[in-house]
Amino acid sequence: MMQPDPLPFINVDFHTHTSASKDSQTSPEKIIAAARRRGLDRLVITDHNSIQGAQVAQRLAPDLVIMGEEIETQAGELLASFVTEEIPRGLPVKETIRLLRQQGAFISVSHPFDRSRSGFALADLDEIAPLVDAIEVFNARCVLAQTNYLAQKYARAHHLAGTAGSDGHIAWEVGRTYLKVPLFNSAEELRHVITKGESVGRLVPLAMHAYATFLSIPKRMGYGR
């Protein structure tokens, strides 16, 4: 009996931001253009507590963009893909997971050990580990490589899959880190192939991280849109 052809691998940045995030000035159009230059096959737009940027981007590039959201919970931040309805910030983490499950979203955890950026306390992470699909094992914006190493170690110990992303807030960052993973077209298909994923990329230079933060200051202070 002939075996089916193996699925082709695609390059996916699971963590990016547009101007719908409070700390980004980059339009969906620029994010899309950057992703295509980088040779990405899929781009998950994960604005902070918003799906507005993802909605715009998906209309512009339905072949490329997956709607997502980075959601601030009472315990830390979750990173969701295939989101259809916006989840509000500030809910208990298990309630946020429940709401994401209701819409069939794929659930990861943002930079789980980066306590300077809403990382999780270990006890809270242990409690939700059986309830999520993956954790982010490589985030290009982590200042310390040790932060990603701890996430990778935790994923192995708890038999969790890993996602990877640039956490890009400016176009230059997009696609600097991505996950090479078998082709998928839905959250359910992603759950089946995610364990075969391999992160590719490196940390964003600290100077570029600082530059992106500097650009966001006017918006944070209420002067930007």
C-alpha positions as CSV (number, residue, x, y, z in Angstrom):
1,M,0.0,0.0,0.0
2,M,1.4,3.4,-1.0
3,Q,2.1,5.8,1.8
4,P,0.7,9.3,1.4
5,D,3.2,12.0,0.5
6,P,4.6,13.8,3.6
7,L,3.3,17.3,4.2
8,P,5.6,20.1,3.0
9,F,7.2,22.2,5.7
10,I,6.3,25.9,5.9
11,N,7.8,28.9,7.8
12,V,5.5,30.5,10.4
13,D,6.1,33.5,12.6
14,F,3.6,32.9,15.5
15,H,4.1,36.2,17.3
16,T,3.8,39.6,15.6
17,H,2.3,43.0,16.3
18,T,0.7,45.8,14.2
19,S,-0.4,49.3,15.1
20,A,-3.4,47.8,16.8
21,S,-1.0,47.1,19.7
22,K,-0.3,50.0,22.1
23,D,3.5,49.5,21.6
24,S,3.7,49.3,17.8
25,Q,3.4,51.9,15.1
26,T,3.6,49.4,12.2
27,S,0.7,49.1,9.9
28,P,-0.7,45.8,8.8
29,E,0.4,46.6,5.2
30,K,4.0,46.9,6.4
31,I,3.9,43.8,8.5
32,I,2.6,41.8,5.5
33,A,5.2,43.2,3.1
34,A,8.0,42.4,5.6
35,A,6.7,38.8,6.0
36,R,6.7,38.3,2.3
37,R,10.3,39.6,2.0
38,R,11.4,37.2,4.7
39,G,9.8,34.3,2.8
40,L,7.3,33.4,5.5
41,D,4.4,31.1,4.5
42,R,2.1,32.1,7.4
43,L,2.0,35.0,9.8
44,V,0.1,35.1,13.0
45,I,-0.9,38.6,14.0
46,T,-1.1,38.7,17.8
47,D,-1.8,42.2,19.0
48,H,-2.2,42.9,22.6
49,N,-5.8,42.3,23.7
50,S,-7.0,43.1,20.2
51,I,-7.9,41.3,16.9
52,Q,-8.4,44.5,14.9
53,G,-5.0,44.5,13.3
54,A,-5.3,40.8,12.5
55,Q,-8.7,41.3,10.9
56,V,-7.4,44.1,8.6
57,A,-4.3,42.0,7.7
58,Q,-6.3,38.9,7.0
59,R,-8.5,40.8,4.6
60,L,-5.4,42.1,2.8
61,A,-3.6,38.8,2.7
62,P,-5.9,35.8,3.4
63,D,-3.3,33.4,2.1
64,L,-0.7,34.6,4.6
65,V,-2.3,35.8,7.8
66,I,-3.7,33.9,10.7
67,M,-5.8,35.8,13.2
68,G,-4.4,35.7,16.7
69,E,-4.3,37.7,19.9
70,E,-1.8,38.1,22.8
71,I,-4.0,38.2,25.9
72,E,-3.1,39.6,29.3
73,T,-4.6,37.4,32.0
74,Q,-4.4,37.8,35.8
75,A,-1.5,35.3,35.7
76,G,0.5,36.1,32.6
77,E,0.0,36.4,28.8
78,L,-1.4,33.8,26.5
79,L,-0.6,33.7,22.8
80,A,-3.6,32.4,20.6
81,S,-3.8,31.5,16.9
82,F,-7.0,31.0,14.9
83,V,-8.9,33.4,17.0
84,T,-12.4,34.4,15.8
85,E,-13.6,36.6,18.7
86,E,-11.6,39.1,20.7
87,I,-10.9,38.1,24.3
88,P,-10.8,40.9,26.9
89,R,-7.7,41.4,29.1
90,G,-7.6,40.9,32.8
91,L,-9.6,37.7,33.2
92,P,-8.5,34.7,35.3
93,V,-6.2,32.6,33.1
94,K,-8.4,29.5,33.2
95,E,-11.4,31.6,32.1
96,T,-9.4,33.0,29.2
97,I,-8.4,29.5,28.2
98,R,-12.1,28.4,28.4
99,L,-13.2,31.2,26.1
100,L,-10.4,30.4,23.6
101,R,-11.4,26.7,23.6
102,Q,-15.0,27.7,22.9
103,Q,-13.9,29.2,19.6
104,G,-11.5,26.4,18.8
105,A,-8.3,28.5,19.0
106,F,-4.8,27.1,19.3
107,I,-3.4,28.2,22.7
108,S,0.3,28.9,23.5
109,V,1.9,30.8,26.3
110,S,3.9,34.0,25.6
111,H,7.5,34.1,26.8
112,P,6.6,32.1,29.9
113,F,9.8,32.7,31.9
114,D,10.3,36.4,31.0
115,R,9.0,37.9,34.3
116,S,9.8,41.4,33.0
117,R,7.2,40.9,30.3
118,S,4.2,39.2,32.0
119,G,5.8,35.8,32.3
120,F,4.2,33.2,34.5
121,A,5.0,32.2,38.1
122,L,6.0,28.6,38.0
123,A,3.1,27.4,40.1
124,D,0.6,29.1,37.7
125,L,2.4,27.7,34.6
126,D,2.3,24.2,36.1
127,E,-1.5,24.6,36.7
128,I,-2.3,25.5,33.1
129,A,0.3,23.3,31.3
130,P,-2.2,20.5,30.8
131,L,-4.8,23.0,29.4
132,V,-2.7,24.6,26.6
133,D,-1.5,23.3,23.2
134,A,2.0,24.7,23.4
135,I,4.3,27.2,25.0
136,E,6.5,29.7,23.3
137,V,10.0,28.2,23.4
138,F,11.8,30.9,21.4
139,N,10.9,34.6,21.5
140,A,13.3,36.8,19.6
141,R,12.7,39.7,21.9
142,C,13.8,38.0,25.1
143,V,16.8,40.0,26.3
144,L,18.5,36.9,27.9
145,A,19.0,33.7,26.0
146,Q,18.4,31.9,29.3
147,T,14.8,32.8,29.2
148,N,14.2,30.8,26.0
149,Y,16.3,28.0,27.3
150,L,14.1,27.7,30.4
151,A,11.0,27.5,28.2
152,Q,12.6,24.8,26.0
153,K,13.6,22.8,29.1
154,Y,10.1,23.1,30.6
155,A,8.4,22.1,27.3
156,R,10.6,18.9,27.2
157,A,9.9,18.0,30.8
158,H,6.2,18.5,30.4
159,H,5.9,17.0,26.9
160,L,4.6,20.2,25.5
161,A,4.9,21.4,21.9
162,G,6.7,24.7,21.3
163,T,5.9,27.8,19.2
164,A,8.4,30.4,18.0
165,G,8.1,34.0,16.9
166,S,9.8,37.2,16.4
167,D,7.4,39.2,18.6
168,G,8.0,41.8,15.9
169,H,6.8,45.3,16.7
170,I,8.6,46.9,13.7
171,A,8.9,45.5,10.2
172,W,12.6,44.8,10.5
173,E,11.9,42.2,13.3
174,V,9.2,40.2,11.5
175,G,10.4,36.7,10.5
176,R,13.7,37.0,12.3
177,T,12.5,34.0,14.2
178,Y,10.0,31.5,13.0
179,L,8.9,27.9,13.3
180,K,9.4,25.4,10.5
181,V,6.5,23.1,10.7
182,P,4.4,20.8,8.4
183,L,1.6,22.4,6.5
184,F,-1.6,23.1,8.4
185,N,-4.8,25.0,7.6
186,S,-6.7,25.0,10.9
187,A,-6.1,25.0,14.6
188,E,-6.9,21.2,14.7
189,E,-4.4,20.5,12.0
190,L,-1.8,22.6,13.8
191,R,-2.3,20.5,16.9
192,H,-1.5,17.4,14.9
193,V,1.8,18.7,13.4
194,I,3.1,21.2,16.0
195,T,5.3,18.6,17.7
196,K,7.3,18.3,14.5
197,G,8.1,22.0,14.5
198,E,11.6,23.4,14.7
199,S,12.5,27.0,15.7
200,V,14.8,28.9,13.4
201,G,16.3,32.3,14.1
202,R,18.0,34.3,16.8
203,L,17.5,37.0,19.3
204,V,16.8,40.5,18.1
205,P,19.9,42.7,18.9
206,L,19.3,44.7,22.1
207,A,19.9,48.0,20.2
208,M,17.1,47.2,17.8
209,H,14.8,46.2,20.6
210,A,15.6,49.5,22.3
211,Y,14.9,51.4,19.0
212,A,11.5,49.7,18.6
213,T,10.6,50.7,22.2
214,F,11.7,54.3,21.6
215,L,9.4,54.5,18.5
216,S,6.5,53.4,20.7
217,I,6.9,56.1,23.4
218,P,4.7,58.8,21.8
219,K,1.9,56.2,21.4
220,R,2.3,55.0,24.9
221,M,2.0,58.6,26.1
222,G,-1.2,59.1,24.2
223,Y,0.2,61.1,21.3
224,G,0.0,58.4,18.7
225,R,-3.1,56.8,17.2
